[in-house]
Amino acid sequence: MGVAVDSANRIVVVDQGNNRVQVFNTEGEFQFTFGKLGKWDGEISCPNFVAVDKDDNMYVSDEINMRVQIFRRDGSYLRKISAKEIHGFQDNVDHLSGIAVDSRGYVVVGAKSSCSARVFTPDGRFLRAFSSTRACPSRLLFASGIALTSAGEIVVSDWFNNRIRFF
């Protein structure tokens, strides 16, 4: 489901069925893999999206563990942003639905269950959340992917409403 490209043009692919991330070169040749099934730091359970920052750190949304884990360019664990521990996410957030990192290191994460997107500082502190209203039935944001424009706009694929939203 998730794919990203780093500054060396390595292709980073989320392998959800095997609870890992695989890295390939531009010719599609396998380079290495990281992650394994589990709940501890560096372990992944149902990864679904990936983004790469300017330092080639890889941000992996770990759906079952309700967190985003950050790995160095060699696949070693760096740190995490935990949905349970950060202001703005409720304990019942069970679908992290997209991730993007801007050039300054700010992280944007989609949360289907709360019909919103959340912005975190480079060190993982909650900054703000946005959506068009508070209740999902009113046809608000149901993120299924997130990207950033060069102008800093947040682009959200809103699959429930069949549209692309800009914030």
C-alpha positions in Angstrom: 0.0 0.0 0.0 2.7 2.5 0.9 5.7 3.4 -1.3 8.2 6.3 -1.1 11.5 7.2 -2.7 14.5 8.6 -0.8 17.2 11.1 -2.0 19.3 8.2 -3.4 16.2 7.1 -5.5 15.9 4.0 -3.4 12.3 2.7 -3.4 10.9 2.1 0.0 7.9 -0.3 0.0 5.6 -1.3 2.9 5.1 -5.1 2.9 1.9 -5.2 4.9 1.3 -8.9 4.7 4.8 -9.7 6.1 4.9 -6.9 8.6 8.1 -5.3 7.2 9.5 -2.7 4.9 11.6 -3.5 1.9 14.1 -1.3 0.1 15.0 -1.6 -3.6 17.4 0.2 -5.9 16.3 2.0 -9.0 16.6 -1.2 -11.0 14.2 -2.9 -8.7 16.8 -5.0 -7.1 16.2 -5.9 -3.4 18.6 -4.1 -1.0 17.4 -4.9 2.5 14.4 -5.3 4.7 13.6 -4.2 8.2 10.8 -4.7 10.8 9.1 -7.8 12.0 5.8 -8.6 13.6 5.5 -7.3 17.1 4.5 -4.5 19.4 7.9 -3.3 20.7 10.0 -0.5 19.3 11.2 -1.4 15.9 8.6 -4.1 15.5 5.6 -3.5 13.2 2.1 -4.9 13.0 0.2 -4.1 9.7 2.3 -1.3 8.3 0.3 0.6 5.7 2.0 3.9 4.7 5.6 5.2 4.4 7.2 8.6 3.9 10.8 9.7 3.8 12.3 12.9 5.2 15.1 15.1 3.9 17.6 13.0 5.9 16.2 9.8 4.4 14.7 8.7 7.7 11.7 6.5 6.9 8.3 7.1 8.7 6.2 4.0 8.8 2.5 4.1 9.9 2.1 1.0 12.1 -1.7 0.5 12.0 -2.3 -2.2 14.7 0.1 -0.6 17.2 -1.5 2.8 16.4 1.8 4.7 16.0 4.3 6.0 13.5 7.8 4.6 13.8 10.8 6.4 12.4 13.7 4.3 11.1 17.2 5.6 9.9 18.2 5.2 6.3 19.8 1.8 7.1 16.5 0.5 8.7 17.6 0.8 12.3 15.0 2.1 14.7 15.2 5.8 15.6 12.0 6.7 17.5 8.2 6.7 17.4 5.2 9.0 17.5 2.6 7.1 19.5 -1.1 7.8 18.9 -2.0 6.8 22.4 0.4 9.1 24.1 0.1 12.3 22.0 -2.6 14.9 22.6 -5.4 14.8 20.0 -5.5 11.0 19.3 -8.0 9.0 21.3 -7.4 5.4 22.4 -9.8 4.2 19.7 -7.9 5.6 16.7 -7.4 2.4 14.8 -6.7 3.5 11.3 -3.7 5.7 10.5 -4.5 6.5 6.9 -1.6 8.2 5.3 1.6 10.0 6.2 3.8 12.8 4.8 6.8 14.7 6.1 7.7 18.2 4.9 11.1 19.7 4.3 11.3 21.0 7.8 10.4 17.6 9.4 6.8 18.3 10.3 4.8 15.1 10.1 1.2 14.9 8.9 -0.8 11.7 9.7 -4.3 10.9 8.6 -6.7 9.3 11.1 -9.8 7.7 9.6 -11.5 6.9 12.9 -11.5 10.5 14.0 -12.0 11.8 10.4 -9.1 14.2 10.6 -5.4 14.7 9.9 -2.9 15.6 12.6 0.3 17.6 12.4 3.3 16.9 14.6 6.5 18.8 15.1 9.8 17.2 14.0 10.3 15.9 17.6 6.9 14.2 17.6 4.8 16.8 19.6 1.2 17.3 18.6 0.8 20.6 16.9 -2.7 20.7 15.4 -5.5 18.7 13.9 -7.8 19.7 11.1 -11.0 18.5 9.4 -14.0 20.2 8.0 -16.4 19.4 10.9 -16.4 17.3 14.0 -18.7 14.4 12.9 -17.9 11.9 10.3 -21.6 11.4 9.1 -21.6 15.0 7.9 -19.3 14.0 5.0 -16.1 15.4 6.4 -12.6 14.2 5.8 -12.0 10.4 5.5 -8.3 10.3 4.7 -6.9 7.5 2.6 -3.6 9.1 1.6 -1.7 12.3 2.3 0.9 14.3 0.3 2.5 17.7 0.6 2.9 20.3 -2.2 6.1 22.3 -2.6 4.1 25.3 -1.5 3.4 23.6 1.9 -0.2 22.7 1.2 -1.5 19.4 2.7 -3.3 17.3 0.1 -5.6 14.6 1.4 -7.3 11.8 -0.6 -10.8 11.7 0.9 -12.1 8.4 -0.4 -15.5 8.5 1.4 -16.4 11.7 -0.4 -14.6 10.9 -3.7 -12.5 13.9 -3.7 -9.1 15.4 -3.1 -8.9 18.1 -0.3 -6.3 20.8 0.2 -5.5 22.4 3.5 
